[in-house]
Amino acid sequence: MNRFFSRSFARSLAVLAGMLIFISLAVPAQTAGYDLFQTGSGASVDLSTMGLGVVPLQGVPIQSSTGNTDTIMHRTQDFPSGGGAAAVNVYALFMKSQSSVTFNGQSVDVYVTINNSGGAISTSVLPQPDALSGSSGNVTNRKDGTFDSSINVNADVLFVKAGTSPTTPGNIVASKAAPAINVASTNSSWSSTPPPNYPSNSCYPSGGFYPIPVHRGPHPVVPGKKNIGLPAAGLTPAQATKLEPGAAAIAVCAVQTQ
C-alpha cells in the first residue's frame, strides 16, 4: 500500500512539474527591455513661444544597427507576472523639421533630440547640447494583450543651419529645452513576438514585450524596421540620403549603463 502510494505520489509530482514547465514556456514573462520605434505621421513640436508656431517633424534614424528607429524607450523594470505597471524612460530620440524655418533672420532646420544613453550612443551621433529634466513614465500591461502608457517628455530643440548636420557643433545656431509634453495611450496592443522586419539588436533586448502604441499627443510612433527607408512621415530621396546614419553610428553595448 505504501509502495503504491509512493509511486502514485511520485507520478503526480512528475505530472505537476511537467505542467509547470509547459506553462512557463507557453507564457514567457515580460522583463525589462527596450522598445524600438519610428516616428509616425503627424509628429510636431509647438514653438509658438518663439514665434515659429507648430513645426511638423519627421524621424531621423539614429544608427544603422537599429534600422529606421528614431525613438528608443527603456523599460527599467520587469512587469509583474500577472500584468501591471513598469517604469519607462526615453533613452534616445532624434527628429527633424519637415522643412526649414526662419529663426532670427536665418534659415534653419529644427532638430528635436534626447540622448539619455549614458554614452552608449555618442553625442557625435545624437547631439543633445543642453541639460534636460528626465523623460519618464510608466507602462501598464495586461494579459489580454493590451496596455496603457503615460510618459512625460523633455527634449532638446536645436536650430541648425539649413541643410547642414546637427552633429557638427559649429552648425548649431541655438538650442534650448523644448516645452514639456505628455504622450499617452489607452488599450493599445502588445505581443510577445516581434512584428515583421523588426530590428533585432543584442544591445537592445525586448524583454518579450513588443508594443504598438496609439499615442495621444504630438509624437505618434510605430514599430521600427530593420531596413532604413523613407521615415513614416515621408521624405524625398535627397532628404533620405542626408538622414542615412553613418558607419560611426553603431551601438556599443559595452558602455551602456542601464
Contacts in CASP RR format, 6 or more apart in sequence:
PFRMAT RR
TARGET T0000
AUTHOR 0000-0000-0000
METHOD contacts of the structure
MODEL  1
MNRFFSRSFARSLAVLAGMLIFISLAVPAQTAGYDLFQTGSGASVDLSTM
GLGVVPLQGVPIQSSTGNTDTIMHRTQDFPSGGGAAAVNVYALFMKSQSS
VTFNGQSVDVYVTINNSGGAISTSVLPQPDALSGSSGNVTNRKDGTFDSS
INVNADVLFVKAGTSPTTPGNIVASKAAPAINVASTNSSWSSTPPPNYPS
NSCYPSGGFYPIPVHRGPHPVVPGKKNIGLPAAGLTPAQATKLEPGAAAI
AVCAVQTQ
28 192 0 8 1.000
28 208 0 8 1.000
29 78 0 8 1.000
29 79 0 8 1.000
29 81 0 8 1.000
30 78 0 8 1.000
30 79 0 8 1.000
30 83 0 8 1.000
30 141 0 8 1.000
30 192 0 8 1.000
30 207 0 8 1.000
30 208 0 8 1.000
30 209 0 8 1.000
31 78 0 8 1.000
31 79 0 8 1.000
31 207 0 8 1.000
31 208 0 8 1.000
31 209 0 8 1.000
32 75 0 8 1.000
32 76 0 8 1.000
32 77 0 8 1.000
32 78 0 8 1.000
32 86 0 8 1.000
32 207 0 8 1.000
33 74 0 8 1.000
33 75 0 8 1.000
33 204 0 8 1.000
33 205 0 8 1.000
33 206 0 8 1.000
33 207 0 8 1.000
33 209 0 8 1.000
34 72 0 8 1.000
34 73 0 8 1.000
34 74 0 8 1.000
34 75 0 8 1.000
34 91 0 8 1.000
34 204 0 8 1.000
34 205 0 8 1.000
34 206 0 8 1.000
35 72 0 8 1.000
35 73 0 8 1.000
35 75 0 8 1.000
35 206 0 8 1.000
35 209 0 8 1.000
35 210 0 8 1.000
35 211 0 8 1.000
36 66 0 8 1.000
36 69 0 8 1.000
36 71 0 8 1.000
36 72 0 8 1.000
36 198 0 8 1.000
36 199 0 8 1.000
36 201 0 8 1.000
36 204 0 8 1.000
36 223 0 8 1.000
36 224 0 8 1.000
37 69 0 8 1.000
37 70 0 8 1.000
37 71 0 8 1.000
37 72 0 8 1.000
37 73 0 8 1.000
37 221 0 8 1.000
37 222 0 8 1.000
37 223 0 8 1.000
37 224 0 8 1.000
38 59 0 8 1.000
38 61 0 8 1.000
38 68 0 8 1.000
38 69 0 8 1.000
38 70 0 8 1.000
38 71 0 8 1.000
38 221 0 8 1.000
38 222 0 8 1.000
38 223 0 8 1.000
38 224 0 8 1.000
38 225 0 8 1.000
38 231 0 8 1.000
38 232 0 8 1.000
39 57 0 8 1.000
39 58 0 8 1.000
39 59 0 8 1.000
39 70 0 8 1.000
39 71 0 8 1.000
39 95 0 8 1.000
39 219 0 8 1.000
39 220 0 8 1.000
39 221 0 8 1.000
39 231 0 8 1.000
39 232 0 8 1.000
39 233 0 8 1.000
40 59 0 8 1.000
40 220 0 8 1.000
40 221 0 8 1.000
40 222 0 8 1.000
40 231 0 8 1.000
40 232 0 8 1.000
40 233 0 8 1.000
41 220 0 8 1.000
41 232 0 8 1.000
41 233 0 8 1.000
42 56 0 8 1.000
42 57 0 8 1.000
42 218 0 8 1.000
42 220 0 8 1.000
42 233 0 8 1.000
43 56 0 8 1.000
43 57 0 8 1.000
43 58 0 8 1.000
43 59 0 8 1.000
43 95 0 8 1.000
43 218 0 8 1.000
43 219 0 8 1.000
43 220 0 8 1.000
43 233 0 8 1.000
44 54 0 8 1.000
44 55 0 8 1.000
44 56 0 8 1.000
44 57 0 8 1.000
44 218 0 8 1.000
45 54 0 8 1.000
45 55 0 8 1.000
45 57 0 8 1.000
45 95 0 8 1.000
45 110 0 8 1.000
45 112 0 8 1.000
45 155 0 8 1.000
45 157 0 8 1.000
45 178 0 8 1.000
45 179 0 8 1.000
45 218 0 8 1.000
46 53 0 8 1.000
46 54 0 8 1.000
46 55 0 8 1.000
46 179 0 8 1.000
46 218 0 8 1.000
47 53 0 8 1.000
47 54 0 8 1.000
47 55 0 8 1.000
47 110 0 8 1.000
47 157 0 8 1.000
47 178 0 8 1.000
48 54 0 8 1.000
49 179 0 8 1.000
50 103 0 8 1.000
52 101 0 8 1.000
52 103 0 8 1.000
52 110 0 8 1.000
55 97 0 8 1.000
55 101 0 8 1.000
55 110 0 8 1.000
56 97 0 8 1.000
56 98 0 8 1.000
56 99 0 8 1.000
56 233 0 8 1.000
57 95 0 8 1.000
57 96 0 8 1.000
57 97 0 8 1.000
57 98 0 8 1.000
57 110 0 8 1.000
57 112 0 8 1.000
57 233 0 8 1.000
58 95 0 8 1.000
58 96 0 8 1.000
58 97 0 8 1.000
58 98 0 8 1.000
58 231 0 8 1.000
58 232 0 8 1.000
58 233 0 8 1.000
58 234 0 8 1.000
58 235 0 8 1.000
59 70 0 8 1.000
59 71 0 8 1.000
59 94 0 8 1.000
59 95 0 8 1.000
59 96 0 8 1.000
59 231 0 8 1.000
59 232 0 8 1.000
59 233 0 8 1.000
59 243 0 8 1.000
60 70 0 8 1.000
60 94 0 8 1.000
60 95 0 8 1.000
60 96 0 8 1.000
60 111 0 8 1.000
60 231 0 8 1.000
60 243 0 8 1.000
61 67 0 8 1.000
61 68 0 8 1.000
61 69 0 8 1.000
61 70 0 8 1.000
61 94 0 8 1.000
61 228 0 8 1.000
61 231 0 8 1.000
61 243 0 8 1.000
61 244 0 8 1.000
61 245 0 8 1.000
62 69 0 8 1.000
62 70 0 8 1.000
62 72 0 8 1.000
62 92 0 8 1.000
62 94 0 8 1.000
62 121 0 8 1.000
62 125 0 8 1.000
62 126 0 8 1.000
62 245 0 8 1.000
62 249 0 8 1.000
63 69 0 8 1.000
63 121 0 8 1.000
63 125 0 8 1.000
63 245 0 8 1.000
63 249 0 8 1.000
63 250 0 8 1.000
63 251 0 8 1.000
64 228 0 8 1.000
64 245 0 8 1.000
64 246 0 8 1.000
64 247 0 8 1.000
64 249 0 8 1.000
64 250 0 8 1.000
65 199 0 8 1.000
65 201 0 8 1.000
65 203 0 8 1.000
65 249 0 8 1.000
65 250 0 8 1.000
65 251 0 8 1.000
66 72 0 8 1.000
66 199 0 8 1.000
66 201 0 8 1.000
66 204 0 8 1.000
66 224 0 8 1.000
66 251 0 8 1.000
67 199 0 8 1.000
67 224 0 8 1.000
67 225 0 8 1.000
67 226 0 8 1.000
67 227 0 8 1.000
67 228 0 8 1.000
68 224 0 8 1.000
68 225 0 8 1.000
68 227 0 8 1.000
68 228 0 8 1.000
68 229 0 8 1.000
68 231 0 8 1.000
69 199 0 8 1.000
69 224 0 8 1.000
70 93 0 8 1.000
70 94 0 8 1.000
70 95 0 8 1.000
70 231 0 8 1.000
71 90 0 8 1.000
71 92 0 8 1.000
71 93 0 8 1.000
71 94 0 8 1.000
71 219 0 8 1.000
71 221 0 8 1.000
72 90 0 8 1.000
72 91 0 8 1.000
72 92 0 8 1.000
72 93 0 8 1.000
72 204 0 8 1.000
73 88 0 8 1.000
73 89 0 8 1.000
73 90 0 8 1.000
73 91 0 8 1.000
73 151 0 8 1.000
74 88 0 8 1.000
74 89 0 8 1.000
74 90 0 8 1.000
74 91 0 8 1.000
74 116 0 8 1.000
74 258 0 8 1.000
75 86 0 8 1.000
75 87 0 8 1.000
75 88 0 8 1.000
75 139 0 8 1.000
75 207 0 8 1.000
75 209 0 8 1.000
76 86 0 8 1.000
76 87 0 8 1.000
76 88 0 8 1.000
76 89 0 8 1.000
76 258 0 8 1.000
77 86 0 8 1.000
77 87 0 8 1.000
78 86 0 8 1.000
79 85 0 8 1.000
79 86 0 8 1.000
79 141 0 8 1.000
79 209 0 8 1.000
82 143 0 8 1.000
83 140 0 8 1.000
83 141 0 8 1.000
83 142 0 8 1.000
83 143 0 8 1.000
84 140 0 8 1.000
84 141 0 8 1.000
84 142 0 8 1.000
85 138 0 8 1.000
85 139 0 8 1.000
85 140 0 8 1.000
86 138 0 8 1.000
86 139 0 8 1.000
86 140 0 8 1.000
86 141 0 8 1.000
87 136 0 8 1.000
87 137 0 8 1.000
87 138 0 8 1.000
88 136 0 8 1.000
88 137 0 8 1.000
88 138 0 8 1.000
88 139 0 8 1.000
88 149 0 8 1.000
88 151 0 8 1.000
89 116 0 8 1.000
89 134 0 8 1.000
89 135 0 8 1.000
89 136 0 8 1.000
89 137 0 8 1.000
89 151 0 8 1.000
90 114 0 8 1.000
90 116 0 8 1.000
90 134 0 8 1.000
90 135 0 8 1.000
90 136 0 8 1.000
90 151 0 8 1.000
90 153 0 8 1.000
90 155 0 8 1.000
91 114 0 8 1.000
91 116 0 8 1.000
91 117 0 8 1.000
91 258 0 8 1.000
92 114 0 8 1.000
92 115 0 8 1.000
92 116 0 8 1.000
92 117 0 8 1.000
92 121 0 8 1.000
92 126 0 8 1.000
93 112 0 8 1.000
93 113 0 8 1.000
93 114 0 8 1.000
93 135 0 8 1.000
93 153 0 8 1.000
93 155 0 8 1.000
94 111 0 8 1.000
94 112 0 8 1.000
94 113 0 8 1.000
94 126 0 8 1.000
95 111 0 8 1.000
95 112 0 8 1.000
95 113 0 8 1.000
96 109 0 8 1.000
96 110 0 8 1.000
96 111 0 8 1.000
96 112 0 8 1.000
96 243 0 8 1.000
97 109 0 8 1.000
97 110 0 8 1.000
97 111 0 8 1.000
98 233 0 8 1.000
100 107 0 8 1.000
100 108 0 8 1.000
100 109 0 8 1.000
100 162 0 8 1.000
100 163 0 8 1.000
101 107 0 8 1.000
101 108 0 8 1.000
101 109 0 8 1.000
101 110 0 8 1.000
102 108 0 8 1.000
103 110 0 8 1.000
103 159 0 8 1.000
103 173 0 8 1.000
103 174 0 8 1.000
104 173 0 8 1.000
104 174 0 8 1.000
106 161 0 8 1.000
106 173 0 8 1.000
107 161 0 8 1.000
107 162 0 8 1.000
108 159 0 8 1.000
108 160 0 8 1.000
108 161 0 8 1.000
108 162 0 8 1.000
108 173 0 8 1.000
109 159 0 8 1.000
109 160 0 8 1.000
109 161 0 8 1.000
109 162 0 8 1.000
109 163 0 8 1.000
109 164 0 8 1.000
109 166 0 8 1.000
110 157 0 8 1.000
110 158 0 8 1.000
110 159 0 8 1.000
110 160 0 8 1.000
111 127 0 8 1.000
111 157 0 8 1.000
111 158 0 8 1.000
111 160 0 8 1.000
111 166 0 8 1.000
112 155 0 8 1.000
112 156 0 8 1.000
112 157 0 8 1.000
112 158 0 8 1.000
112 178 0 8 1.000
113 126 0 8 1.000
113 127 0 8 1.000
113 128 0 8 1.000
113 155 0 8 1.000
113 156 0 8 1.000
113 158 0 8 1.000
113 166 0 8 1.000
114 128 0 8 1.000
114 132 0 8 1.000
114 135 0 8 1.000
114 153 0 8 1.000
114 154 0 8 1.000
114 155 0 8 1.000
114 156 0 8 1.000
115 121 0 8 1.000
115 123 0 8 1.000
115 126 0 8 1.000
115 127 0 8 1.000
115 128 0 8 1.000
116 134 0 8 1.000
116 135 0 8 1.000
117 126 0 8 1.000
117 256 0 8 1.000
118 255 0 8 1.000
118 256 0 8 1.000
118 257 0 8 1.000
118 258 0 8 1.000
119 255 0 8 1.000
119 256 0 8 1.000
119 257 0 8 1.000
120 203 0 8 1.000
120 251 0 8 1.000
120 252 0 8 1.000
120 253 0 8 1.000
120 255 0 8 1.000
120 256 0 8 1.000
120 257 0 8 1.000
121 249 0 8 1.000
121 251 0 8 1.000
122 248 0 8 1.000
124 167 0 8 1.000
124 248 0 8 1.000
125 167 0 8 1.000
125 245 0 8 1.000
125 248 0 8 1.000
125 249 0 8 1.000
127 158 0 8 1.000
127 166 0 8 1.000
127 167 0 8 1.000
127 169 0 8 1.000
127 172 0 8 1.000
128 156 0 8 1.000
129 156 0 8 1.000
129 158 0 8 1.000
129 169 0 8 1.000
129 172 0 8 1.000
129 175 0 8 1.000
130 156 0 8 1.000
130 175 0 8 1.000
130 176 0 8 1.000
130 177 0 8 1.000
132 154 0 8 1.000
132 155 0 8 1.000
132 156 0 8 1.000
132 177 0 8 1.000
133 154 0 8 1.000
133 177 0 8 1.000
133 180 0 8 1.000
134 152 0 8 1.000
134 154 0 8 1.000
135 151 0 8 1.000
135 152 0 8 1.000
135 153 0 8 1.000
135 154 0 8 1.000
135 155 0 8 1.000
136 151 0 8 1.000
136 152 0 8 1.000
137 149 0 8 1.000
137 150 0 8 1.000
137 151 0 8 1.000
137 152 0 8 1.000
138 149 0 8 1.000
138 150 0 8 1.000
138 151 0 8 1.000
139 147 0 8 1.000
139 148 0 8 1.000
139 149 0 8 1.000
139 211 0 8 1.000
140 147 0 8 1.000
140 148 0 8 1.000
140 149 0 8 1.000
141 147 0 8 1.000
141 190 0 8 1.000
141 209 0 8 1.000
145 189 0 8 1.000
145 190 0 8 1.000
145 191 0 8 1.000
146 187 0 8 1.000
146 188 0 8 1.000
146 189 0 8 1.000
146 190 0 8 1.000
147 185 0 8 1.000
147 187 0 8 1.000
147 188 0 8 1.000
147 189 0 8 1.000
147 190 0 8 1.000
147 211 0 8 1.000
147 213 0 8 1.000
148 184 0 8 1.000
148 185 0 8 1.000
148 186 0 8 1.000
148 187 0 8 1.000
148 188 0 8 1.000
149 183 0 8 1.000
149 184 0 8 1.000
149 185 0 8 1.000
149 188 0 8 1.000
149 211 0 8 1.000
149 213 0 8 1.000
150 182 0 8 1.000
150 183 0 8 1.000
150 184 0 8 1.000
151 182 0 8 1.000
151 183 0 8 1.000
151 184 0 8 1.000
152 180 0 8 1.000
152 181 0 8 1.000
152 182 0 8 1.000
153 180 0 8 1.000
153 181 0 8 1.000
153 182 0 8 1.000
153 183 0 8 1.000
153 219 0 8 1.000
154 177 0 8 1.000
154 178 0 8 1.000
154 180 0 8 1.000
155 177 0 8 1.000
155 178 0 8 1.000
156 175 0 8 1.000
156 176 0 8 1.000
156 177 0 8 1.000
156 178 0 8 1.000
157 175 0 8 1.000
157 176 0 8 1.000
157 177 0 8 1.000
157 178 0 8 1.000
158 166 0 8 1.000
158 172 0 8 1.000
158 174 0 8 1.000
158 175 0 8 1.000
159 172 0 8 1.000
159 173 0 8 1.000
159 174 0 8 1.000
159 175 0 8 1.000
160 166 0 8 1.000
160 171 0 8 1.000
160 172 0 8 1.000
160 173 0 8 1.000
161 171 0 8 1.000
161 173 0 8 1.000
163 242 0 8 1.000
164 171 0 8 1.000
165 171 0 8 1.000
166 172 0 8 1.000
181 217 0 8 1.000
181 218 0 8 1.000
181 219 0 8 1.000
182 217 0 8 1.000
183 215 0 8 1.000
183 216 0 8 1.000
183 217 0 8 1.000
183 218 0 8 1.000
183 219 0 8 1.000
184 215 0 8 1.000
184 216 0 8 1.000
184 217 0 8 1.000
185 213 0 8 1.000
185 214 0 8 1.000
185 215 0 8 1.000
185 216 0 8 1.000
186 216 0 8 1.000
188 211 0 8 1.000
188 212 0 8 1.000
188 213 0 8 1.000
188 214 0 8 1.000
189 211 0 8 1.000
189 212 0 8 1.000
190 209 0 8 1.000
190 210 0 8 1.000
190 211 0 8 1.000
190 212 0 8 1.000
191 210 0 8 1.000
191 212 0 8 1.000
192 208 0 8 1.000
192 209 0 8 1.000
192 210 0 8 1.000
193 210 0 8 1.000
194 200 0 8 1.000
194 206 0 8 1.000
194 210 0 8 1.000
194 223 0 8 1.000
195 210 0 8 1.000
195 212 0 8 1.000
195 223 0 8 1.000
197 225 0 8 1.000
197 226 0 8 1.000
197 227 0 8 1.000
198 210 0 8 1.000
198 223 0 8 1.000
198 224 0 8 1.000
198 225 0 8 1.000
198 226 0 8 1.000
199 224 0 8 1.000
199 225 0 8 1.000
199 226 0 8 1.000
200 226 0 8 1.000
201 251 0 8 1.000
202 253 0 8 1.000
203 251 0 8 1.000
203 252 0 8 1.000
203 253 0 8 1.000
203 256 0 8 1.000
204 251 0 8 1.000
210 223 0 8 1.000
212 222 0 8 1.000
212 223 0 8 1.000
213 221 0 8 1.000
214 220 0 8 1.000
215 221 0 8 1.000
222 232 0 8 1.000
228 244 0 8 1.000
228 245 0 8 1.000
229 240 0 8 1.000
230 240 0 8 1.000
231 240 0 8 1.000
231 243 0 8 1.000
235 243 0 8 1.000
END
